[in-house]
Amino acid sequence: MSPVIVSKFPFVFFLAISIWWGFYYQSNSRLNDFGQANFEFLYLLDALIVLPIICFLAVKNKKEALLKALTLCCLAVWVGSYIIPENSKLIWPYLENGRYVMSALILLFEAAAIVTVILAIKTALNQEVDPDVAISQPIERFLGKSAVATILNFETRMWTFALFAKRVKPENYRGTQHFTYHQKDGAQSNLLGFVFLIALELPLTHLLLHFVWSPMAANVVTILSVLSLVFFLAEYRAMVRRPISIDGGDLRIRYGLFQPLTVSLSNVASINGNDTFVARDKSIKRYNYSGVPNVEIVLVEPIGQIKKICIGVDNPYTFMESIKNNREFEMH
């Protein structure tokens, strides 16, 4: 079974026990002796003993497993405070107070980790290291190569380009030949339009929702809008500074904030121009902002489910010829 699927077992188990014991405690039937058998230890055993064990069995990285176990246990205590009847709580009031201390410790740990990662990235960027390596190394040092690390890599890359884009230089990326894609079909101009549009409508939407709906709804929508603004701004800056590169026998596909994809040139069966719409498909990886992808790469061996890669670049002819020449060189 896939490690990614296995790593989701703790959360699925948490949902299952919360729903089941919620139904148990709130029912008034023979199941719980008509409310006389609402013992809190029933949920406590599953939430604070079985759940952490499952976390450590499902997640290989022990640091990540500990963090996941603490987080889910805090959530379980919060859920228990609602589903367990008040007259059945003996230990739970103490746990409810303790979860705040635990949450503060988790936040403190996370803050320390974030500060350490930021300092490591800043140092690496100043040393003109490959920016992708500068971002991934400190994160993977803490979390290993996991799904959480991949998500955090993307998020860190987003904030790096949003706040420190001037420190990222295209020539520092690994590769002997670099190719751009931000000018194709006015992609960069279109993205800048989205940035201005979100920035202009942000205060108007906040005021409208504040008075028409509720202050809480206005704050939630505003926070989400600010995050989308940060994303589009980072994407706008990344597409200029993060190139597609040929690095020895590899093609490194970096596209905006996307996770980089490395393709061995020996795994390229054919590369051709394209001028038609490419529909979504599990076997096709698309890298394109506007218009249609102008380059199609067919692989000899699939990368996961990917059999074909469609890319939009500024100079497709130069890009295709460079790959063909380097592929022939590697084969000889």
C-alpha angles and dihedrals in degrees: 000000000000115000089226091058092045091052089060093059095090093056092044090050090049091053092046096052092043092053095042098046090040088058091044096052095042096047123091104207145097087288091077097019090260093302097316095104101052092130113173093213090071092069092032093061093053096040102043103027112024095036096056090046090054090049092056092045095047100041117059096196103079094203091053090044091053092049091048092047093051092047095049092045090054089050090048091053089050091050091046091056088063104037100042113079114245094238090057096054117106106138097020098079089060091048091050090057092044094054090068090057090047092048090051091051091049091049090048091051091047092048091051090049092048093050090048091050092048092051091047092049092047091051092048093049091051089052090055094242119160101285093224090054090045089057101039101044099063092043095048089046088064102033106020121221099320139133089261090053091051092053092045090048090057093046093047091047088053094052092042092058093039094053109018104028093132090062091058112085121190092220091062092067116100114263144083095231125037129196130196132215106176097098097052110117091344092294095157093047091049092051092049087053089057090050093053092043093054092044092051098046095043099084093037093052092046093053093045094051092042093059102028100041118007140302090245093055090046091053094047093049091045093052091050090047092050090051091050089049090053090049095051092044091051091046090050091053096040096054090063097044104034109072136189106247144193108220111183106294095351136083110215111201112201115170120178108300094337119130106265118255120207117205122185110231089224087062092059109104094180142344122205142162120265132201103167134087114271114213122215114271135160090236094052125073112201126201108180138118105193138000115010129314110267098201129057122194119192116200128220092213121023119248099224102310094337114112099157135032122203117194136180113216135169097240108027096173094054090044094052094044092050092052092047092049094047092045091053090047092052092048091053 
